[in-house]
Structures are given as C-alpha cells and as structure tokens.
Amino acid sequence: MAGLAAAHMLTDLGWQVEVAEKSRGIGGRLASRHTDYGFIDHGAPYLQAVHPPMRALMTGLANQGTVLEWLPTGKDHDGEWHIGVGGMSRMLVPLSDRFTIRFNTTITRVEPTDDGVVVGGTSGGLNEENRYDRVIISAPAPQALRLVERLGDPFSRLAQVSFKPGYTGLYVFAGRVDAGADVLRGDGRVAMAHRCNTKPPANDDDLKDFDAYDRWAVHLSDDYSKQVLETDKEDMSEPIADLFAEFAEASLPQYRFCRAH
C-alpha cells in the first residue's frame, strides 16, 4: 500500500512513475485469498484512517466504489473500519490504473550514480540499464536492507527494524460457526479471528451461494507464531483450526477449504 500511495501522490505532482512489484498482484499486507467459495482476507482485516492524508485516501477510494465501512458484530475499536469491496487487496485498484506496474519483478540492484539511479532486476522487463531520477523503496526493512546496506548510513539503520511473525489460518466451513460474534480478540495463542462473510463481494455474480459457507481468517499471536515458525505451513492448518475451536468455544463444521499462511 505504501508504494502505491507514494506513486499516486507523485503522479498527482506530475512525475512519470513506474512500480516494481514482486508478486503477481497488488496489495502487499492487504492480502486476500480468492477461493471457489469467496475471498478470505488473511492480511490486514481492515484499515483505520487516523491522519488526514489517510482519511483523504480512504474517502477518495470510497467515492470510486472500492472501499466501504465495515460494521461487524464484535467491533471493539472506535472510528471507522475501512475494508475493500471484494477483498482487502482490491481496495487499491483505482490507484494502480494511473502508472506502469511491473509485476513478478524482483529488484536485485539499486545503484546511485551522478546522473540518476540504476535499477536492475529479474523479469518484468528490468535489466542493468534501467535508469531513473529517483527511487523509493517501500519493501519491508529486511528486504530493503539487502539492496542498500552497502551504501552505509542512513540506510544501515534499517538493520535495527525488527519484524514479528504472524501465522494465519484460512477456512471455509460448510455451515455457520456459532462463534458469538464476527470479530473475536484474544491475548494468548490466537490474537484475532474474523468472519469474512460480513464483507461485500466485488459484484453481483459473486453473490451466488455467498452465505452458504462460513469463511474465517484466524490470526495467531506474535509469540505463538514464533514458537511454531519452523513448522511447515502444510502442517499448520488443522492445529490452527483446533485452536480456533477452543478459542471460539464452538464446534466447527466440516471445512471445504483450509490453508495456513
């Protein structure tokens, strides 16, 4: 989101902007998994706009139909909870239409020179000869550090930034989970769980059987995620489901889809 927002602002100021994106789609931490039964937001479940620039961005996206206010049962924080229509990853689609995005592109070199910045990468049409006036790196600190550490201060300070892991389970159940609310918070092994059925689909075609299945994202706590970080994600979906059942004090219907991320 940071990279697209920066590109959006620079485009408004008259700059010609290109974005290099490592994955095949936009969103970053606003991640959504699209299944045969509907989407599941396994990244940030919602956004809050505290500062004026963020509020202006959310208002603009709402006016373009990709952002709505979310009012789930169990909402436990004041202020508006902003969500993407059809999944969190889709809220930024209007921003991505204004400039070139090179998908599936990994940046391998950022080299300042006297007449610009040379950027090299794999795929996406980048090579060692691409030269730009300015470069903004919005990747997470560990990834950014690999590109700029040899340039010294102030970039070497990125080594002081630490990231906490977060395992998430994604589930589609054949019936409704009697969890008591759409949003559940914890402070032990499960940090949060939320029902995605309370979020609107992208279009009317997705409404077929939209409520026939119960879609949940279950986020483990930072501390517990550290304990199980070395466990293969293929082996984590059922243990997370068991934690969810215990946490929600509910019997879980048979699931049609389950993944750990």
Phi, psi and omega per residue, in radians:
M1 nan -0.662 -3.123
A2 -1.078 -0.735 -3.130
G3 -1.141 -0.762 3.126
L4 -1.170 -0.679 3.115
A5 -1.113 -0.724 3.107
A6 -1.127 -0.752 3.126
A7 -1.111 -0.673 3.115
H8 -1.085 -0.802 -3.127
M9 -1.167 -0.721 3.135
L10 -1.162 -0.634 3.084
T11 -1.102 -0.715 3.080
D12 -1.032 -0.548 -3.117
L13 -1.501 0.017 3.051
G14 1.716 0.088 3.115
W15 -1.401 2.583 2.979
Q16 -1.563 2.110 -2.941
V17 -2.085 2.453 2.930
E18 -2.151 2.523 3.128
V19 -2.107 2.273 3.025
A20 -1.758 2.127 -3.077
E21 -2.091 2.175 -3.069
K22 -1.182 -0.607 -3.080
S23 -1.579 -3.076 -3.110
R24 -1.586 -0.019 3.138
G25 -2.622 2.998 -3.116
I26 -1.528 2.929 3.023
G27 2.267 -0.801 -3.119
G28 1.066 -2.087 -3.133
R29 -1.266 -0.151 3.024
L30 -1.592 1.119 -2.966
A31 -1.584 2.430 3.068
S32 -2.301 2.445 3.036
R33 -1.846 2.162 -3.132
H34 -1.730 2.087 -3.089
T35 -1.999 3.086 3.077
D36 -1.180 -0.198 -3.076
Y37 -1.960 0.149 -3.102
G38 2.046 3.062 -3.059
F39 -1.555 2.749 3.034
I40 -2.305 2.136 3.098
D41 -1.446 1.892 -3.115
H42 -1.853 0.023 2.970
G43 -1.710 -2.398 3.087
A44 -1.080 2.186 -3.116
P45 -1.321 -0.355 3.113
Y46 -2.864 2.941 3.057
L47 -2.164 2.575 2.985
Q48 -2.035 2.345 -3.114
A49 -1.748 1.714 -3.090
V50 -1.556 -0.748 -3.043
H51 -1.697 2.669 -3.067
P52 -0.932 -0.758 3.134
P53 -1.073 -0.664 3.126
M54 -1.214 -0.699 3.098
R55 -1.081 -0.707 3.127
A56 -1.125 -0.699 3.124
L57 -1.118 -0.804 -3.137
M58 -1.111 -0.675 3.112
T59 -1.119 -0.757 3.126
G60 -1.103 -0.724 3.123
L61 -1.217 -0.618 3.074
A62 -1.106 -0.680 3.122
N63 -1.144 -0.431 3.117
Q64 -1.648 0.046 2.982
G65 1.510 0.229 -3.126
T66 -1.887 -0.043 -3.139
V67 -2.282 2.394 3.060
L68 -2.357 2.825 3.000
E69 -1.421 2.403 -3.140
W70 -1.797 2.260 -3.120
L71 -2.221 1.172 -3.133
P72 -1.363 2.750 2.947
T73 -1.220 2.467 -3.063
G74 1.624 0.028 3.091
K75 -1.014 2.163 -2.978
D76 -2.189 0.254 3.056
H77 -2.284 2.511 3.083
D78 -1.228 2.893 3.133
G79 1.518 2.925 -3.115
E80 -1.342 2.434 2.993
W81 -1.777 2.009 -3.088
H82 -1.651 2.332 3.120
I83 -2.287 2.791 3.078
G84 -1.530 2.446 3.096
V85 -1.313 2.024 -3.087
G86 1.509 0.274 3.133
G87 2.104 2.578 -3.102
M88 -1.053 -0.586 -3.098
S89 -1.149 -0.318 -3.082
R90 -1.605 -0.110 -3.086
M91 -1.169 -0.415 -3.051
L92 -1.696 0.099 -3.097
V93 -0.932 -0.757 -3.140
P94 -1.047 -0.497 3.122
L95 -1.253 -0.558 -3.005
S96 -1.354 -0.166 -3.101
D97 -1.493 -0.035 -2.975
R98 -1.751 -0.116 -3.083
F99 -2.695 2.967 -3.125
T100 -1.361 2.302 3.040
I101 -2.095 2.178 3.075
R102 -1.670 1.757 -3.120
F103 -1.380 2.841 3.114
N104 0.934 0.707 -3.082
T105 -2.094 2.160 3.085
T106 -1.862 2.112 3.113
I107 -1.372 2.251 -3.113
T108 -2.009 -0.216 -3.073
R109 -2.651 2.306 2.977
V110 -2.275 1.955 -3.000
E111 -2.222 1.824 3.060
P112 -1.149 2.412 3.084
T113 -2.298 3.121 -3.125
D114 -1.186 -0.417 -3.089
D115 -2.146 0.589 3.074
G116 2.384 -2.823 -3.125
V117 -2.185 2.175 3.081
V118 -1.529 2.260 -3.136
V119 -2.144 2.208 3.084
G120 -2.068 2.675 -3.121
G121 -2.859 -3.140 3.100
T122 -1.952 2.364 3.139
S123 1.138 -3.099 3.103
G124 1.158 0.123 3.105
G125 1.502 0.028 3.127
L126 -1.468 2.539 3.021
N127 -2.557 -3.024 -3.033
E128 -1.248 -0.108 -3.066
E129 -1.763 0.026 3.134
N130 -1.298 2.214 -3.071
R131 -2.223 2.356 -3.098
Y132 -2.277 2.750 3.089
D133 -1.226 -0.764 -3.111
R134 -2.471 2.691 3.090
V135 -2.338 2.300 3.003
I136 -1.956 2.240 3.095
I137 -1.852 1.987 -3.123
S138 -1.886 0.181 3.118
A139 -1.203 2.779 3.058
P140 -0.948 2.628 -3.013
A141 -0.894 -0.791 -3.126
P142 -1.051 -0.661 3.124
Q143 -1.270 -0.714 3.116
A144 -1.106 -0.665 -3.093
L145 -1.071 -0.652 -3.129
R146 -1.080 -0.472 -3.116
L147 -1.499 -0.525 -2.955
V148 -2.146 0.015 -3.066
E149 -1.029 -0.675 -3.077
R150 -1.226 -0.188 3.119
L151 -1.428 -0.100 3.087
G152 1.343 -2.799 -3.141
D153 -1.143 2.571 0.055
P154 -1.496 -0.016 -3.022
F155 -1.163 -0.531 -3.109
S156 -1.113 -0.315 3.120
R157 -1.171 -0.274 3.085
L158 -1.052 -0.390 3.132
A159 -1.134 -0.325 -3.133
Q160 -1.424 -0.178 -3.119
V161 -1.463 2.237 3.110
S162 -1.990 2.565 3.128
F163 -2.025 2.479 3.090
K164 -1.753 2.381 -3.141
P165 -1.308 2.777 3.100
G166 -2.644 1.823 3.070
Y167 -1.360 2.480 3.098
T168 -2.345 2.396 3.036
G169 -1.796 2.401 -3.132
L170 -2.053 2.218 -3.014
Y171 -2.426 2.501 2.931
V172 -2.139 2.037 -3.111
F173 -1.751 2.600 -3.101
A174 -1.292 -0.217 3.091
G175 -2.521 3.083 -3.078
R176 -1.332 2.391 3.056
V177 -1.524 2.124 -3.118
D178 -1.454 1.315 -3.050
A179 -1.631 -0.139 3.118
G180 1.559 -0.354 3.128
A181 -2.835 2.897 3.117
D182 -1.460 -0.401 3.116
V183 -2.215 2.201 3.119
L184 -2.151 2.363 3.102
R185 -2.015 2.581 3.072
G186 -2.410 3.100 3.109
D187 -2.399 0.287 3.119
G188 -1.994 -2.074 -3.116
R189 -1.326 -0.584 3.067
V190 -1.773 2.175 3.132
A191 -1.504 -0.709 -3.064
M192 -2.839 2.569 2.979
A193 -2.383 2.473 3.118
H194 -2.519 2.536 -3.122
R195 -1.528 2.157 -3.102
C196 -1.476 -0.217 3.096
N197 -1.097 -0.342 -3.135
T198 -1.434 0.026 3.108
K199 -1.857 2.432 -3.016
P200 -1.288 2.579 3.051
P201 -1.301 2.984 -3.074
A202 -1.303 -0.523 -3.123
N203 -2.709 2.988 -3.057
D204 -1.106 -0.462 -3.141
D205 -1.093 -0.502 -3.122
D206 -1.403 -0.084 -3.081
L207 -1.315 -0.312 3.138
K208 -1.077 2.167 3.132
D209 1.011 0.404 -3.053
F210 -1.064 -0.665 -3.093
D211 -1.763 0.136 -3.126
A212 -1.295 -0.378 -3.116
Y213 -2.204 2.622 -3.124
D214 -1.805 2.066 -3.064
R215 -1.874 2.207 -3.078
W216 -2.307 2.550 2.908
A217 -2.015 2.258 -3.101
V218 -2.070 1.981 -3.072
H219 -1.738 2.135 3.075
L220 -1.354 2.745 3.124
S221 -1.229 2.811 3.116
D222 -1.019 -0.825 -3.072
D223 -1.109 -0.773 -3.123
Y224 -1.241 -0.589 3.080
S225 -1.062 -0.659 3.086
K226 -1.074 -0.668 -3.096
Q227 -1.165 -0.545 -3.062
V228 -1.928 0.231 -3.010
L229 -1.048 -0.583 -3.099
E230 -1.448 -0.082 3.111
T231 -1.342 2.335 3.107
D232 -1.035 2.410 -3.103
K233 -1.104 -0.438 3.095
E234 -1.133 -0.392 -3.112
D235 -1.722 0.080 -3.038
M236 -1.811 -0.286 -3.017
S237 -1.113 -0.767 -3.141
E238 -1.241 -0.743 3.057
P239 -1.046 -0.657 3.102
I240 -1.172 -0.658 3.083
A241 -1.080 -0.702 3.101
D242 -1.115 -0.722 3.082
L243 -1.094 -0.701 3.114
F244 -1.093 -0.790 3.136
A245 -1.053 -0.730 3.120
E246 -1.192 -0.761 -3.121
F247 -1.119 -0.770 -3.098
A248 -1.459 -0.148 -3.083
E249 0.938 0.871 -3.066
A250 -2.447 2.621 2.990
S251 -1.467 2.313 -3.084
L252 -1.650 2.262 3.029
P253 -1.135 2.948 3.067
Q254 -1.064 2.446 -3.140
Y255 -1.752 2.566 3.109
R256 -1.624 -0.356 -3.110
F257 -2.615 2.371 3.048
C258 -2.634 2.338 3.108
R259 -2.564 2.705 2.958
A260 -2.039 2.526 -3.092
H261 -2.376 nan nan
